[in-house]
């Protein structure tokens, strides 16, 4: 089983860094939500980030109650 965090991990692909990139995408959207597919396409194109890193970043934000999921959208939690 792969480790979520390791000492040899590239910090630019860590869950907190990817989470900050996801939040930037959410802030640039008009209504505080973005399609998961658009998010993945934008992040993979601009930052060369893998799908697994995006997945871990979304889980990181969800575990902190910063975002919520409403298929197929990722929504910024208004309480956060």
Jmol script that loads the backbone (N, CA, C; Angstrom):
load data "model"
ATOM      1  N   UNK A   1       0.844  -1.184   0.000  1.00  0.00           N
ATOM      2  CA  UNK A   1       0.000   0.000   0.000  1.00  0.00           C
ATOM      3  C   UNK A   1       0.888   1.245   0.000  1.00  0.00           C
ATOM      4  N   UNK A   2       0.575   2.181  -0.837  1.00  0.00           N
ATOM      5  CA  UNK A   2       1.355   3.408  -0.950  1.00  0.00           C
ATOM      6  C   UNK A   2       1.089   4.318   0.247  1.00  0.00           C
ATOM      7  N   UNK A   3       2.117   5.041   0.658  1.00  0.00           N
ATOM      8  CA  UNK A   3       1.984   6.000   1.750  1.00  0.00           C
ATOM      9  C   UNK A   3       1.482   7.325   1.217  1.00  0.00           C
ATOM     10  N   UNK A   4       0.622   7.953   1.968  1.00  0.00           N
ATOM     11  CA  UNK A   4       0.113   9.258   1.573  1.00  0.00           C
ATOM     12  C   UNK A   4       1.187  10.327   1.744  1.00  0.00           C
ATOM     13  N   UNK A   5       1.965  10.232   2.812  1.00  0.00           N
ATOM     14  CA  UNK A   5       3.049  11.175   3.070  1.00  0.00           C
ATOM     15  C   UNK A   5       4.326  10.382   3.336  1.00  0.00           C
ATOM     16  N   UNK A   6       5.397  10.773   2.683  1.00  0.00           N
ATOM     17  CA  UNK A   6       6.690  10.161   2.927  1.00  0.00           C
ATOM     18  C   UNK A   6       7.750  11.255   2.975  1.00  0.00           C
ATOM     19  N   UNK A   7       8.904  10.916   3.512  1.00  0.00           N
ATOM     20  CA  UNK A   7       9.976  11.900   3.598  1.00  0.00           C
ATOM     21  C   UNK A   7      10.602  12.181   2.241  1.00  0.00           C
ATOM     22  N   UNK A   8      10.417  11.274   1.287  1.00  0.00           N
ATOM     23  CA  UNK A   8      10.994  11.442  -0.041  1.00  0.00           C
ATOM     24  C   UNK A   8      10.024  12.060  -1.039  1.00  0.00           C
ATOM     25  N   UNK A   9       8.882  12.510  -0.564  1.00  0.00           N
ATOM     26  CA  UNK A   9       7.835  13.031  -1.434  1.00  0.00           C
ATOM     27  C   UNK A   9       8.216  14.394  -2.015  1.00  0.00           C
ATOM     28  N   UNK A  10       7.891  14.598  -3.274  1.00  0.00           N
ATOM     29  CA  UNK A  10       8.053  15.901  -3.912  1.00  0.00           C
ATOM     30  C   UNK A  10       6.983  16.833  -3.344  1.00  0.00           C
ATOM     31  N   UNK A  11       7.401  17.918  -2.707  1.00  0.00           N
ATOM     32  CA  UNK A  11       6.443  18.803  -2.042  1.00  0.00           C
ATOM     33  C   UNK A  11       5.463  19.451  -3.014  1.00  0.00           C
ATOM     34  N   UNK A  12       5.862  19.607  -4.268  1.00  0.00           N
ATOM     35  CA  UNK A  12       4.972  20.207  -5.261  1.00  0.00           C
ATOM     36  C   UNK A  12       3.839  19.261  -5.650  1.00  0.00           C
ATOM     37  N   UNK A  13       3.916  18.011  -5.209  1.00  0.00           N
ATOM     38  CA  UNK A  13       2.851  17.044  -5.482  1.00  0.00           C
ATOM     39  C   UNK A  13       2.196  16.563  -4.199  1.00  0.00           C
ATOM     40  N   UNK A  14       2.449  17.257  -3.095  1.00  0.00           N
ATOM     41  CA  UNK A  14       1.869  16.875  -1.810  1.00  0.00           C
ATOM     42  C   UNK A  14       0.416  17.337  -1.729  1.00  0.00           C
ATOM     43  N   UNK A  15      -0.340  16.685  -0.873  1.00  0.00           N
ATOM     44  CA  UNK A  15      -1.764  16.991  -0.726  1.00  0.00           C
ATOM     45  C   UNK A  15      -2.022  18.449  -0.326  1.00  0.00           C
ATOM     46  N   UNK A  16      -1.284  19.025   0.630  1.00  0.00           N
ATOM     47  CA  UNK A  16      -1.535  20.435   0.971  1.00  0.00           C
ATOM     48  C   UNK A  16      -1.251  21.398  -0.183  1.00  0.00           C
ATOM     49  N   UNK A  17      -0.192  21.160  -0.946  1.00  0.00           N
ATOM     50  CA  UNK A  17       0.120  22.039  -2.074  1.00  0.00           C
ATOM     51  C   UNK A  17      -0.943  21.918  -3.164  1.00  0.00           C
ATOM     52  N   UNK A  18      -1.330  20.704  -3.490  1.00  0.00           N
ATOM     53  CA  UNK A  18      -2.367  20.489  -4.500  1.00  0.00           C
ATOM     54  C   UNK A  18      -3.685  21.072  -4.008  1.00  0.00           C
ATOM     55  N   UNK A  19      -3.949  20.944  -2.704  1.00  0.00           N
ATOM     56  CA  UNK A  19      -5.151  21.552  -2.134  1.00  0.00           C
ATOM     57  C   UNK A  19      -5.170  23.056  -2.327  1.00  0.00           C
ATOM     58  N   UNK A  20      -4.016  23.698  -2.181  1.00  0.00           N
ATOM     59  CA  UNK A  20      -3.966  25.149  -2.399  1.00  0.00           C
ATOM     60  C   UNK A  20      -4.208  25.494  -3.863  1.00  0.00           C
ATOM     61  N   UNK A  21      -3.729  24.656  -4.778  1.00  0.00           N
ATOM     62  CA  UNK A  21      -3.988  24.873  -6.197  1.00  0.00           C
ATOM     63  C   UNK A  21      -5.475  24.699  -6.512  1.00  0.00           C
ATOM     64  N   UNK A  22      -6.110  23.740  -5.865  1.00  0.00           N
ATOM     65  CA  UNK A  22      -7.549  23.525  -6.046  1.00  0.00           C
ATOM     66  C   UNK A  22      -8.326  24.725  -5.529  1.00  0.00           C
ATOM     67  N   UNK A  23      -7.915  25.258  -4.371  1.00  0.00           N
ATOM     68  CA  UNK A  23      -8.588  26.435  -3.817  1.00  0.00           C
ATOM     69  C   UNK A  23      -8.443  27.653  -4.725  1.00  0.00           C
ATOM     70  N   UNK A  24      -7.289  27.793  -5.376  1.00  0.00           N
ATOM     71  CA  UNK A  24      -7.114  28.890  -6.326  1.00  0.00           C
ATOM     72  C   UNK A  24      -8.094  28.756  -7.488  1.00  0.00           C
ATOM     73  N   UNK A  25      -8.290  27.521  -7.958  1.00  0.00           N
ATOM     74  CA  UNK A  25      -9.239  27.283  -9.042  1.00  0.00           C
ATOM     75  C   UNK A  25     -10.667  27.605  -8.582  1.00  0.00           C
ATOM     76  N   UNK A  26     -10.995  27.225  -7.352  1.00  0.00           N
ATOM     77  CA  UNK A  26     -12.333  27.505  -6.823  1.00  0.00           C
ATOM     78  C   UNK A  26     -12.557  29.002  -6.645  1.00  0.00           C
ATOM     79  N   UNK A  27     -11.546  29.726  -6.202  1.00  0.00           N
ATOM     80  CA  UNK A  27     -11.691  31.166  -6.005  1.00  0.00           C
ATOM     81  C   UNK A  27     -11.840  31.903  -7.325  1.00  0.00           C
ATOM     82  N   UNK A  28     -11.248  31.367  -8.372  1.00  0.00           N
ATOM     83  CA  UNK A  28     -11.358  32.034  -9.671  1.00  0.00           C
ATOM     84  C   UNK A  28     -12.691  31.743 -10.361  1.00  0.00           C
ATOM     85  N   UNK A  29     -13.434  30.747  -9.855  1.00  0.00           N
ATOM     86  CA  UNK A  29     -14.753  30.478 -10.438  1.00  0.00           C
ATOM     87  C   UNK A  29     -15.761  31.489  -9.903  1.00  0.00           C
ATOM     88  N   UNK A  30     -16.802  31.734 -10.685  1.00  0.00           N
ATOM     89  CA  UNK A  30     -17.788  32.758 -10.319  1.00  0.00           C
ATOM     90  C   UNK A  30     -18.678  32.351  -9.153  1.00  0.00           C
ATOM     91  N   UNK A  31     -19.083  31.094  -9.123  1.00  0.00           N
ATOM     92  CA  UNK A  31     -20.060  30.666  -8.118  1.00  0.00           C
ATOM     93  C   UNK A  31     -19.496  29.761  -7.023  1.00  0.00           C
ATOM     94  N   UNK A  32     -18.166  29.654  -6.914  1.00  0.00           N
ATOM     95  CA  UNK A  32     -17.567  28.867  -5.842  1.00  0.00           C
ATOM     96  C   UNK A  32     -17.650  27.376  -6.056  1.00  0.00           C
ATOM     97  N   UNK A  33     -17.849  26.958  -7.296  1.00  0.00           N
ATOM     98  CA  UNK A  33     -17.865  25.531  -7.587  1.00  0.00           C
ATOM     99  C   UNK A  33     -17.220  25.304  -8.946  1.00  0.00           C
ATOM    100  N   UNK A  34     -16.664  24.118  -9.101  1.00  0.00           N
ATOM    101  CA  UNK A  34     -16.004  23.768 -10.344  1.00  0.00           C
ATOM    102  C   UNK A  34     -16.204  22.281 -10.595  1.00  0.00           C
ATOM    103  N   UNK A  35     -16.356  21.938 -11.843  1.00  0.00           N
ATOM    104  CA  UNK A  35     -16.486  20.539 -12.220  1.00  0.00           C
ATOM    105  C   UNK A  35     -15.187  19.812 -11.914  1.00  0.00           C
ATOM    106  N   UNK A  36     -15.289  18.620 -11.389  1.00  0.00           N
ATOM    107  CA  UNK A  36     -14.102  17.828 -11.091  1.00  0.00           C
ATOM    108  C   UNK A  36     -13.303  17.576 -12.365  1.00  0.00           C
ATOM    109  N   UNK A  37     -14.000  17.392 -13.475  1.00  0.00           N
ATOM    110  CA  UNK A  37     -13.331  17.119 -14.739  1.00  0.00           C
ATOM    111  C   UNK A  37     -12.580  18.348 -15.244  1.00  0.00           C
ATOM    112  N   UNK A  38     -13.192  19.529 -15.123  1.00  0.00           N
ATOM    113  CA  UNK A  38     -12.513  20.771 -15.519  1.00  0.00           C
ATOM    114  C   UNK A  38     -11.309  21.039 -14.614  1.00  0.00           C
ATOM    115  N   UNK A  39     -11.483  20.773 -13.330  1.00  0.00           N
ATOM    116  CA  UNK A  39     -10.403  20.957 -12.368  1.00  0.00           C
ATOM    117  C   UNK A  39      -9.204  20.078 -12.736  1.00  0.00           C
ATOM    118  N   UNK A  40      -9.471  18.817 -12.993  1.00  0.00           N
ATOM    119  CA  UNK A  40      -8.395  17.888 -13.341  1.00  0.00           C
ATOM    120  C   UNK A  40      -7.720  18.302 -14.643  1.00  0.00           C
ATOM    121  N   UNK A  41      -8.511  18.718 -15.621  1.00  0.00           N
ATOM    122  CA  UNK A  41      -7.947  19.119 -16.904  1.00  0.00           C
ATOM    123  C   UNK A  41      -7.049  20.347 -16.735  1.00  0.00           C
ATOM    124  N   UNK A  42      -7.510  21.340 -15.967  1.00  0.00           N
ATOM    125  CA  UNK A  42      -6.724  22.556 -15.756  1.00  0.00           C
ATOM    126  C   UNK A  42      -5.443  22.291 -14.976  1.00  0.00           C
ATOM    127  N   UNK A  43      -5.535  21.503 -13.915  1.00  0.00           N
ATOM    128  CA  UNK A  43      -4.358  21.242 -13.096  1.00  0.00           C
ATOM    129  C   UNK A  43      -3.346  20.372 -13.830  1.00  0.00           C
ATOM    130  N   UNK A  44      -3.809  19.399 -14.568  1.00  0.00           N
ATOM    131  CA  UNK A  44      -2.883  18.532 -15.299  1.00  0.00           C
ATOM    132  C   UNK A  44      -2.204  19.293 -16.425  1.00  0.00           C
ATOM    133  N   UNK A  45      -2.918  20.246 -17.019  1.00  0.00           N
ATOM    134  CA  UNK A  45      -2.351  21.010 -18.129  1.00  0.00           C
ATOM    135  C   UNK A  45      -1.325  22.028 -17.640  1.00  0.00           C
ATOM    136  N   UNK A  46      -1.661  22.760 -16.597  1.00  0.00           N
ATOM    137  CA  UNK A  46      -0.801  23.856 -16.164  1.00  0.00           C
ATOM    138  C   UNK A  46       0.337  23.411 -15.249  1.00  0.00           C
ATOM    139  N   UNK A  47       0.112  22.413 -14.417  1.00  0.00           N
ATOM    140  CA  UNK A  47       1.109  22.062 -13.406  1.00  0.00           C
ATOM    141  C   UNK A  47       1.699  20.673 -13.562  1.00  0.00           C
ATOM    142  N   UNK A  48       1.268  19.946 -14.562  1.00  0.00           N
ATOM    143  CA  UNK A  48       1.764  18.572 -14.777  1.00  0.00           C
ATOM    144  C   UNK A  48       1.559  17.711 -13.529  1.00  0.00           C
ATOM    145  N   UNK A  49       0.359  17.783 -12.975  1.00  0.00           N
ATOM    146  CA  UNK A  49       0.003  17.060 -11.761  1.00  0.00           C
ATOM    147  C   UNK A  49      -0.750  15.797 -12.151  1.00  0.00           C
ATOM    148  N   UNK A  50      -0.474  14.691 -11.471  1.00  0.00           N
ATOM    149  CA  UNK A  50      -1.132  13.430 -11.785  1.00  0.00           C
ATOM    150  C   UNK A  50      -2.531  13.381 -11.175  1.00  0.00           C
ATOM    151  N   UNK A  51      -3.326  12.467 -11.676  1.00  0.00           N
ATOM    152  CA  UNK A  51      -4.690  12.301 -11.173  1.00  0.00           C
ATOM    153  C   UNK A  51      -4.682  11.875  -9.708  1.00  0.00           C
ATOM    154  N   UNK A  52      -3.727  11.053  -9.320  1.00  0.00           N
ATOM    155  CA  UNK A  52      -3.644  10.604  -7.925  1.00  0.00           C
ATOM    156  C   UNK A  52      -3.379  11.782  -6.994  1.00  0.00           C
ATOM    157  N   UNK A  53      -2.510  12.696  -7.395  1.00  0.00           N
ATOM    158  CA  UNK A  53      -2.224  13.876  -6.576  1.00  0.00           C
ATOM    159  C   UNK A  53      -3.456  14.756  -6.434  1.00  0.00           C
ATOM    160  N   UNK A  54      -4.216  14.895  -7.508  1.00  0.00           N
ATOM    161  CA  UNK A  54      -5.455  15.675  -7.457  1.00  0.00           C
ATOM    162  C   UNK A  54      -6.450  15.020  -6.501  1.00  0.00           C
ATOM    163  N   UNK A  55      -6.541  13.722  -6.577  1.00  0.00           N
ATOM    164  CA  UNK A  55      -7.431  12.959  -5.689  1.00  0.00           C
ATOM    165  C   UNK A  55      -7.042  13.189  -4.230  1.00  0.00           C
ATOM    166  N   UNK A  56      -5.754  13.071  -3.917  1.00  0.00           N
ATOM    167  CA  UNK A  56      -5.288  13.292  -2.543  1.00  0.00           C
ATOM    168  C   UNK A  56      -5.527  14.735  -2.104  1.00  0.00           C
ATOM    169  N   UNK A  57      -5.350  15.696  -3.002  1.00  0.00           N
ATOM    170  CA  UNK A  57      -5.610  17.093  -2.674  1.00  0.00           C
ATOM    171  C   UNK A  57      -7.072  17.345  -2.349  1.00  0.00           C
ATOM    172  N   UNK A  58      -7.970  16.734  -3.132  1.00  0.00           N
ATOM    173  CA  UNK A  58      -9.405  16.886  -2.852  1.00  0.00           C
ATOM    174  C   UNK A  58      -9.774  16.233  -1.530  1.00  0.00           C
ATOM    175  N   UNK A  59      -9.220  15.058  -1.248  1.00  0.00           N
ATOM    176  CA  UNK A  59      -9.492  14.399   0.033  1.00  0.00           C
ATOM    177  C   UNK A  59      -8.947  15.206   1.206  1.00  0.00           C
ATOM    178  N   UNK A  60      -7.793  15.820   1.013  1.00  0.00           N
ATOM    179  CA  UNK A  60      -7.216  16.665   2.054  1.00  0.00           C
ATOM    180  C   UNK A  60      -8.154  17.822   2.386  1.00  0.00           C
ATOM    181  N   UNK A  61      -8.653  18.506   1.362  1.00  0.00           N
ATOM    182  CA  UNK A  61      -9.571  19.631   1.587  1.00  0.00           C
ATOM    183  C   UNK A  61     -10.896  19.168   2.184  1.00  0.00           C
ATOM    184  N   UNK A  62     -11.380  18.016   1.752  1.00  0.00           N
ATOM    185  CA  UNK A  62     -12.637  17.487   2.287  1.00  0.00           C
ATOM    186  C   UNK A  62     -12.474  17.105   3.762  1.00  0.00           C
ATOM    187  N   UNK A  63     -11.336  16.534   4.112  1.00  0.00           N
ATOM    188  CA  UNK A  63     -11.120  16.126   5.505  1.00  0.00           C
ATOM    189  C   UNK A  63     -11.034  17.336   6.434  1.00  0.00           C
ATOM    190  N   UNK A  64     -10.640  18.486   5.887  1.00  0.00           N
ATOM    191  CA  UNK A  64     -10.595  19.724   6.676  1.00  0.00           C
ATOM    192  C   UNK A  64     -11.905  20.498   6.607  1.00  0.00           C
ATOM    193  N   UNK A  65     -12.902  19.951   5.914  1.00  0.00           N
ATOM    194  CA  UNK A  65     -14.225  20.546   5.754  1.00  0.00           C
ATOM    195  C   UNK A  65     -14.162  21.898   5.033  1.00  0.00           C
ATOM    196  N   UNK A  66     -13.265  21.990   4.046  1.00  0.00           N
ATOM    197  CA  UNK A  66     -13.141  23.205   3.257  1.00  0.00           C
ATOM    198  C   UNK A  66     -13.965  23.106   1.983  1.00  0.00           C
ATOM    199  N   UNK A  67     -14.103  21.895   1.461  1.00  0.00           N
ATOM    200  CA  UNK A  67     -14.892  21.681   0.246  1.00  0.00           C
ATOM    201  C   UNK A  67     -15.907  20.570   0.486  1.00  0.00           C
ATOM    202  N   UNK A  68     -16.909  20.553  -0.369  1.00  0.00           N
ATOM    203  CA  UNK A  68     -17.921  19.502  -0.369  1.00  0.00           C
ATOM    204  C   UNK A  68     -18.059  18.975  -1.788  1.00  0.00           C
ATOM    205  N   UNK A  69     -18.605  17.799  -1.923  1.00  0.00           N
ATOM    206  CA  UNK A  69     -18.817  17.204  -3.227  1.00  0.00           C
ATOM    207  C   UNK A  69     -20.306  17.177  -3.546  1.00  0.00           C
ATOM    208  N   UNK A  70     -20.640  17.554  -4.750  1.00  0.00           N
ATOM    209  CA  UNK A  70     -21.990  17.423  -5.289  1.00  0.00           C
ATOM    210  C   UNK A  70     -21.805  17.038  -6.747  1.00  0.00           C
ATOM    211  N   UNK A  71     -21.883  15.746  -6.993  1.00  0.00           N
ATOM    212  CA  UNK A  71     -21.513  15.191  -8.304  1.00  0.00           C
ATOM    213  C   UNK A  71     -22.000  16.044  -9.441  1.00  0.00           C
ATOM    214  N   UNK A  72     -21.180  16.356 -10.388  1.00  0.00           N
ATOM    215  CA  UNK A  72     -19.732  16.192 -10.539  1.00  0.00           C
ATOM    216  C   UNK A  72     -18.962  17.425 -10.103  1.00  0.00           C
ATOM    217  N   UNK A  73     -19.500  18.171  -9.163  1.00  0.00           N
ATOM    218  CA  UNK A  73     -18.878  19.445  -8.775  1.00  0.00           C
ATOM    219  C   UNK A  73     -18.154  19.352  -7.443  1.00  0.00           C
ATOM    220  N   UNK A  74     -17.135  20.159  -7.336  1.00  0.00           N
ATOM    221  CA  UNK A  74     -16.435  20.392  -6.086  1.00  0.00           C
ATOM    222  C   UNK A  74     -16.858  21.792  -5.650  1.00  0.00           C
ATOM    223  N   UNK A  75     -17.415  21.907  -4.455  1.00  0.00           N
ATOM    224  CA  UNK A  75     -18.007  23.165  -3.996  1.00  0.00           C
ATOM    225  C   UNK A  75     -17.273  23.665  -2.762  1.00  0.00           C
ATOM    226  N   UNK A  76     -16.933  24.944  -2.774  1.00  0.00           N
ATOM    227  CA  UNK A  76     -16.296  25.559  -1.623  1.00  0.00           C
ATOM    228  C   UNK A  76     -17.308  25.665  -0.499  1.00  0.00           C
ATOM    229  N   UNK A  77     -16.944  25.185   0.671  1.00  0.00           N
ATOM    230  CA  UNK A  77     -17.823  25.219   1.833  1.00  0.00           C
ATOM    231  C   UNK A  77     -17.924  26.661   2.326  1.00  0.00           C
ATOM    232  N   UNK A  78     -19.134  27.180   2.386  1.00  0.00           N
ATOM    233  CA  UNK A  78     -19.322  28.585   2.775  1.00  0.00           C
ATOM    234  C   UNK A  78     -18.997  28.821   4.247  1.00  0.00           C
ATOM    235  N   UNK A  79     -19.075  27.789   5.056  1.00  0.00           N
ATOM    236  CA  UNK A  79     -18.781  27.942   6.491  1.00  0.00           C
ATOM    237  C   UNK A  79     -17.282  28.042   6.733  1.00  0.00           C
ATOM    238  N   UNK A  80     -16.482  27.580   5.779  1.00  0.00           N
ATOM    239  CA  UNK A  80     -15.020  27.556   5.996  1.00  0.00           C
ATOM    240  C   UNK A  80     -14.396  28.902   5.679  1.00  0.00           C
TER     241      UNK A  80
END
end "model"
wireframe off; spacefill off
backbone 0.3
color backbone group
